[in-house]
Each structure stands twice: as C-alpha cells, then as structure tokens.
Amino acid sequence: MSSTQNQQKIAIIGAGILGLLTAYRLKDENIQLDLYDQGGFPAPCASYVAGGMLAPYSEIEHMQPEWVQASLDAIQYWQEFAKNSKTDLDFAQNGSIMIAHAPDRYILERFKDHISHAAPQAGQNVNIKDYEPMLKERFHDGLFLHQEAHINPRHVMDEIISTLQEHEHIQLFKKAHTPSELSDKYDHIIDCRGMNAQNDLANLRSVKGELAIVRNPEFQLSRPVRLMHPRYPLYIVPRKDNIFMIGATQIESDGQGVSLKSTMELLSALYSLHPSFGEAEIIEIKDGLRPSLPDNLPQIFVEDNIIRLNGSFRHGYLLAPIMAGAAIDFIMMRDNAHINILTKGEIHENHTQRQSLKLRGAA
Ligand SMILES: Cc1cc2nc3c(=O)[nH]c(=O)nc-3n(C[C@H](O)[C@H](O)[C@H](O)COP(=O)(O)OP(=O)(O)OC[C@H]3O[C@@H](n4cnc5c(N)ncnc54)[C@H](O)[C@@H]3O)c2cc1C
C-alpha cells in the first residue's frame, strides 16, 4: 500500500491477542501503523499461555445473552481466519463436553439447570462412550455443547506476526511506551497493554491462571473436555501429536510463578481422567495474569485519541475479534453492532457524531 499525506498514523501498544488482532484487522486500511511490545514478537504474555477455548456456553453463568451472541460472531470470525491462514491453527468447532467425578456431580447438575433456562438449545446430555470413548471407564455421561470451538493461541500469534511483517505500512518495535508519551505523535493510540495499563485503569486487577502441557501417546480426545471442579473450571484441550493442555487455575493474585499446590491439582485432575496420564511427559508448566475488570467482562475506553482495550479476563481469544472490530470501526467512524456493549453504553451503534469521552475508571 503506498503512503499518502492523508494517511492516519496509528500506534498500538501491546502485542498480546488484543493488540495483534487489532493490528491484523487494520492491515487493509489506508493507514501507517506502528506496533510496540516491550517483550518482542511473540511476547511472553497472558495471550501466549492461554488455552484457546472459544467457549461462550461453558461461561454462560457470567454472560448476558448479548455477550453470547457476540461470542458466536467471534467464533465465526476465527473459523474464517483459520481457513485463510497460511499455517494450521488447530481450529476446530467440534463442541466441548462437560463431565464430573461423582463427588463433584452436583456442580454439573447445577450448571445443567442454569443452561436449560439460559440457552435451552445449547447443551445436550450425551453418553460419553459415543463422544469420547477413552473416557468411558470413568465417566458415563456428560453435557455436550455443540457450538463451542478451540484454536491454538501460539499458532495464531505466529500467524498474525508473520502476516504483519509482510506489510510495508506496518512496523513492529520491541520497545516499551505509555499511551501519553505517544499521543502527540499519532492520530490514534490503541492501548492493549493488558495488566500494565493498571496505572490508567484503576479498576483493573489480575487473576492468575496456571496451566500444564503434557504429551500422552496413549490417549486421544476429539474435543475439549471441561472437568467440573469445586475450585476452578478445569479444561483439557487436545492439540496435535497427542499433546494436551490442562488449565487453568483462577486465583485473585498478581504474584507470578506456579505453586506446588496448583501443579498437583492440575496434574491429578489429568490423572483422574485416564490412568495413562501417569506416564505422560510434562512439556511445560506456566502461568499468566488475566487482565480483569470488576464484572469480568472486557471493555473499550476512549479518552481523546487514546482507545483502551482491556479486561478480557478468561475471554481474550473468545472476544478479541469483536473488540478489535469495534475499536477499528470507532476510529474509522463506521457503525458497529457491538460497540454499545463493549463501551458499556458510552458509545452507541451509530456513533458518527463522535465525542471525546471521559475515561471511566481512570485513576
Ligand atoms: C492460563 C490462562 C488460560 C487462558 N485461557 C483462555 C482461553 O482458553 N480462552 C480465552 O478466550 N482466553 C483465555 N485466557 C485469557 C486470555 O489469555 C486473556 O484474556 C488475553 O490474553 C488478554 O490479552 P491482552 O492482549 O489484553 O493482554 P496480554 O496478553 O497480557 O498482552 C499485553 C501485552 O502488552 C505488552 N506491554 C505491556 N506494557 C507495555 C508497554 N508499556 N509497552 C509495550 N508493550 C507493553 C506486554 O508485553 C504484552 O505482550 C487465558 C488466560 C490464562 C492466563
């Protein structure tokens, strides 16, 4: 794309999934884009350790219907994205299954009761032997959520980074910045710093998640399985080559590092699925900090030429497509169906009359 004097100059700070996908969706606009990340490309961030579950129904207890609809739109986006991608992103929409051991069965029953009212068509009780035969020794039935999907986050990040590097009008810098440092130099600054935006978003808190990745040549799954657990909703995501990710703990903490207790809980949950996990090879055990707002839902904040995308909590991959799309439509002064929920009503669908908004939750 050739440069013209009228091109807008945009900076994105932070190349987690929100910054990366926003940059990716800006690649075909007539703009100059600089993307900064202090950790490089890919950066070791929450987005790098995520499970990649695209699971709005499993999370329905925390979401109003408009968020579920937005999530389904986002899954469709990922499906197209994976279809057009140069590499295999392990995207699959085979649904997911919720199961529980006998002592935790009450959690599954409570969930079934909730979803039967909130989204009656979304879940179906099934025999495990028909869906995940390797689990049939220890589990008889489960709840099948047929619209859920999953994708491999690291492959997505690599794919986006390599695509951005092919575009002349996009530059990537391994460098730290604050939005206010850059606000005179660019038409728009998109702040995607995750937990590092805490100085500008007083309500932002971190929720730590720990995960383990193992290889088990003796075991197979066709789809993610959610094991109901009294302390965290645990899920096992199958990857290629008999690799499985189990995640994730959910701890109100900004301390980093994986505890022995969490490691034992994650690994014994895996072992409780199938005895072959006793011989599995541990590939990695990691943690990340989920940027979270008080309602555990993401939000877009606007203040003059700074647009902040943050608070995606457990839903960064699930909701990044709609957040990136809404931020770009806002900049380009186009209507957007999701802008209203993402700005908590501060900006409406038809926002051609843009106004500077006072930043909610500002420090
Ligand atoms: C264990 C775990 C499992 C998860 N599983 C899922 C899942 O299955 N599905 C799902 O949808 N979500 C999941 N999530 C949530 C998801 O990972 C987060 O919601 C999402 O990654 C947040 O993305 P982000 O881009 O806002 O922040 P981040 O990924 O944290 O990225 C922020 C980036 O900003 C950079 N940065 C910070 N400050 C500066 C600065 N001053 N200058 C330059 N760069 C800066 C950082 O280096 C970092 O790269 C999971 C999270 C965890 C921790």
PDBQT file of the ligand as one rigid body, heavy atoms in Angstrom, charges set to zero:
ROOT
HETATM    1  C1  LIG A 401      -3.730 -19.728  31.870  1.00  0.00    +0.000 C 
HETATM    2  C2  LIG A 401      -4.677 -18.928  31.027  1.00  0.00    +0.000 A 
HETATM    3  C3  LIG A 401      -5.574 -19.576  30.187  1.00  0.00    +0.000 A 
HETATM    4  C4  LIG A 401      -6.456 -18.825  29.400  1.00  0.00    +0.000 A 
HETATM    5  N1  LIG A 401      -7.299 -19.488  28.552  1.00  0.00    +0.000 NA
HETATM    6  C5  LIG A 401      -8.126 -18.783  27.745  1.00  0.00    +0.000 A 
HETATM    7  C6  LIG A 401      -8.973 -19.449  26.833  1.00  0.00    +0.000 A 
HETATM    8  O1  LIG A 401      -8.967 -20.689  26.764  1.00  0.00    +0.000 OA
HETATM    9  N2  LIG A 401      -9.784 -18.711  26.026  1.00  0.00    +0.000 N 
HETATM   10  C7  LIG A 401      -9.797 -17.340  26.058  1.00  0.00    +0.000 A 
HETATM   11  O2  LIG A 401     -10.549 -16.720  25.299  1.00  0.00    +0.000 OA
HETATM   12  N3  LIG A 401      -8.989 -16.674  26.939  1.00  0.00    +0.000 NA
HETATM   13  C8  LIG A 401      -8.173 -17.359  27.773  1.00  0.00    +0.000 A 
HETATM   14  N4  LIG A 401      -7.369 -16.709  28.665  1.00  0.00    +0.000 N 
HETATM   15  C9  LIG A 401      -7.487 -15.265  28.775  1.00  0.00    +0.000 C 
HETATM   16  C10 LIG A 401      -6.641 -14.553  27.741  1.00  0.00    +0.000 C 
HETATM   17  O3  LIG A 401      -5.368 -15.115  27.705  1.00  0.00    +0.000 OA
HETATM   18  C11 LIG A 401      -6.553 -13.058  28.111  1.00  0.00    +0.000 C 
HETATM   19  O4  LIG A 401      -7.854 -12.548  28.233  1.00  0.00    +0.000 OA
HETATM   20  C12 LIG A 401      -5.829 -12.311  26.983  1.00  0.00    +0.000 C 
HETATM   21  O5  LIG A 401      -4.631 -12.958  26.681  1.00  0.00    +0.000 OA
HETATM   22  C13 LIG A 401      -5.534 -10.871  27.358  1.00  0.00    +0.000 C 
HETATM   23  O6  LIG A 401      -4.943 -10.307  26.204  1.00  0.00    +0.000 OA
HETATM   24  P1  LIG A 401      -4.322  -8.861  26.166  1.00  0.00    +0.000 P 
HETATM   25  O7  LIG A 401      -3.844  -8.660  24.774  1.00  0.00    +0.000 OA
HETATM   26  O8  LIG A 401      -5.281  -7.875  26.761  1.00  0.00    +0.000 OA
HETATM   27  O9  LIG A 401      -3.099  -8.901  27.220  1.00  0.00    +0.000 OA
HETATM   28  P2  LIG A 401      -1.697  -9.662  27.206  1.00  0.00    +0.000 P 
HETATM   29  O10 LIG A 401      -1.776 -10.956  26.517  1.00  0.00    +0.000 OA
HETATM   30  O11 LIG A 401      -1.205  -9.669  28.607  1.00  0.00    +0.000 OA
HETATM   31  O12 LIG A 401      -0.755  -8.718  26.338  1.00  0.00    +0.000 OA
HETATM   32  C14 LIG A 401      -0.348  -7.442  26.762  1.00  0.00    +0.000 C 
HETATM   33  C15 LIG A 401       0.953  -7.122  26.035  1.00  0.00    +0.000 C 
HETATM   34  O13 LIG A 401       1.302  -5.773  26.290  1.00  0.00    +0.000 OA
HETATM   35  C16 LIG A 401       2.712  -5.687  26.393  1.00  0.00    +0.000 C 
HETATM   36  N5  LIG A 401       3.027  -4.483  27.141  1.00  0.00    +0.000 N 
HETATM   37  C17 LIG A 401       2.656  -4.197  28.413  1.00  0.00    +0.000 A 
HETATM   38  N6  LIG A 401       3.097  -2.964  28.748  1.00  0.00    +0.000 NA
HETATM   39  C18 LIG A 401       3.751  -2.462  27.658  1.00  0.00    +0.000 A 
HETATM   40  C19 LIG A 401       4.394  -1.225  27.396  1.00  0.00    +0.000 A 
HETATM   41  N7  LIG A 401       4.453  -0.246  28.304  1.00  0.00    +0.000 N 
HETATM   42  N8  LIG A 401       4.954  -1.053  26.169  1.00  0.00    +0.000 NA
HETATM   43  C20 LIG A 401       4.908  -2.035  25.233  1.00  0.00    +0.000 A 
HETATM   44  N9  LIG A 401       4.298  -3.212  25.449  1.00  0.00    +0.000 NA
HETATM   45  C21 LIG A 401       3.716  -3.423  26.642  1.00  0.00    +0.000 A 
HETATM   46  C22 LIG A 401       3.098  -6.976  27.111  1.00  0.00    +0.000 C 
HETATM   47  O14 LIG A 401       4.458  -7.306  26.858  1.00  0.00    +0.000 OA
HETATM   48  C23 LIG A 401       2.130  -7.975  26.492  1.00  0.00    +0.000 C 
HETATM   49  O15 LIG A 401       2.707  -8.631  25.393  1.00  0.00    +0.000 OA
HETATM   50  C24 LIG A 401      -6.467 -17.411  29.463  1.00  0.00    +0.000 A 
HETATM   51  C25 LIG A 401      -5.552 -16.765  30.300  1.00  0.00    +0.000 A 
HETATM   52  C26 LIG A 401      -4.665 -17.502  31.077  1.00  0.00    +0.000 A 
HETATM   53  C27 LIG A 401      -3.671 -16.775  31.952  1.00  0.00    +0.000 C 
ENDROOT
TORSDOF 0
